Amino acid sequence: MLKKDGAREAFDRAKLHAGLMKACAKRRVPEEEIEFMVDEIEAELRDRRRHEVTSRRLGDMALLRLRKLDMVAYLRFASVYRQYTDVDQFRSELVRLAGSGR
């Protein structure tokens, strides 16, 4: 995986799982659903023609699934992944989501 700073590291299933678990904490998201998302992302990565994926692409894959599953978990993950630094960035994301019908 290619990180934002240009560093490379191996895909870490446990790290992805932990991030999704944190995003879904205290939400009604079954553990099995989180496992399924991780399995699905891992399978998609395996099936890609290119062997290297960017951390941005990996984050986008997680966000796509969270958005369909639980909007609060989506926003939690997005706030860390996109490194929101103030309330205005968070508000912009909410407005964007509201405008997209979801």
C-alpha positions as CSV (number, residue, x, y, z in Angstrom):
1,M,0.0,0.0,0.0
2,L,1.2,3.5,-0.9
3,K,0.7,6.0,1.9
4,K,0.1,9.7,1.5
5,D,3.7,10.5,2.4
6,G,5.0,8.1,-0.2
7,A,5.9,5.4,2.2
8,R,5.0,1.8,1.4
9,E,3.6,-0.7,3.8
10,A,1.8,-4.0,3.5
11,F,-2.0,-4.1,3.6
12,D,-2.9,-4.7,7.3
13,R,-6.3,-6.4,7.7
14,A,-6.2,-5.9,11.4
15,K,-5.6,-2.2,11.0
16,L,-8.5,-1.8,8.7
17,H,-10.7,-3.9,11.0
18,A,-9.7,-1.8,14.0
19,G,-10.6,1.5,12.1
20,L,-14.0,0.2,11.1
21,M,-14.6,-1.1,14.7
22,K,-13.8,2.4,16.1
23,A,-16.1,4.0,13.5
24,C,-18.9,1.6,14.4
25,A,-18.5,1.8,18.2
26,K,-21.8,2.1,20.1
27,R,-23.7,1.8,16.8
28,R,-26.0,-1.1,15.9
29,V,-23.6,-2.6,13.5
30,P,-23.0,-6.3,14.0
31,E,-19.5,-7.6,14.2
32,E,-20.3,-9.9,11.3
33,E,-21.0,-6.9,9.1
34,I,-17.7,-5.4,9.8
35,E,-16.0,-8.7,9.1
36,F,-17.9,-8.9,5.8
37,M,-16.7,-5.4,4.8
38,V,-13.1,-6.2,5.6
39,D,-13.4,-9.5,3.6
40,E,-15.0,-7.6,0.7
41,I,-12.3,-5.0,0.6
42,E,-9.6,-7.6,0.9
43,A,-11.1,-9.6,-2.0
44,E,-11.4,-6.5,-4.1
45,L,-7.7,-5.7,-3.5
46,R,-6.7,-9.2,-4.4
47,D,-8.7,-9.0,-7.7
48,R,-7.1,-5.7,-8.8
49,R,-4.8,-5.9,-11.7
50,R,-2.4,-3.6,-10.0
51,H,-0.8,-5.0,-6.9
52,E,-0.3,-1.7,-5.1
53,V,-3.2,0.4,-3.8
54,T,-3.0,3.9,-2.3
55,S,-4.2,4.5,1.2
56,R,-6.6,7.0,-0.3
57,R,-8.2,4.2,-2.4
58,L,-8.4,1.9,0.6
59,G,-10.1,4.6,2.7
60,D,-12.5,5.4,-0.1
61,M,-13.4,1.7,-0.3
62,A,-14.2,1.6,3.4
63,L,-16.2,4.9,3.2
64,L,-18.3,3.6,0.3
65,R,-19.4,0.6,2.4
66,L,-19.9,2.6,5.6
67,R,-22.0,5.1,3.8
68,K,-24.5,2.3,2.9
69,L,-24.4,0.8,6.3
70,D,-24.4,3.6,8.9
71,M,-24.1,7.3,8.4
72,V,-22.7,8.1,11.9
73,A,-20.0,5.4,11.4
74,Y,-19.3,6.9,8.0
75,L,-18.9,10.4,9.4
76,R,-16.6,9.1,12.2
77,F,-14.4,7.3,9.7
78,A,-14.4,10.2,7.3
79,S,-13.4,12.7,10.0
80,V,-10.3,10.7,10.8
81,Y,-9.5,9.5,7.3
82,R,-9.9,12.9,5.7
83,Q,-8.3,14.6,8.8
84,Y,-11.0,17.2,9.4
85,T,-9.4,20.0,11.4
86,D,-12.4,22.1,12.2
87,V,-16.2,22.1,12.4
88,D,-16.6,23.7,9.0
89,Q,-15.1,20.7,7.2
90,F,-17.4,18.4,9.1
91,R,-20.4,20.7,8.3
92,S,-19.4,20.7,4.6
93,E,-19.4,16.9,4.6
94,L,-22.9,16.9,6.2
95,V,-24.2,19.3,3.6
96,R,-22.7,17.2,0.8
97,L,-24.3,14.1,2.2
98,A,-27.7,15.8,2.5
99,G,-27.4,17.1,-1.0
100,S,-26.8,13.6,-2.4
101,G,-30.0,12.2,-0.9
102,R,-28.1,10.2,1.7
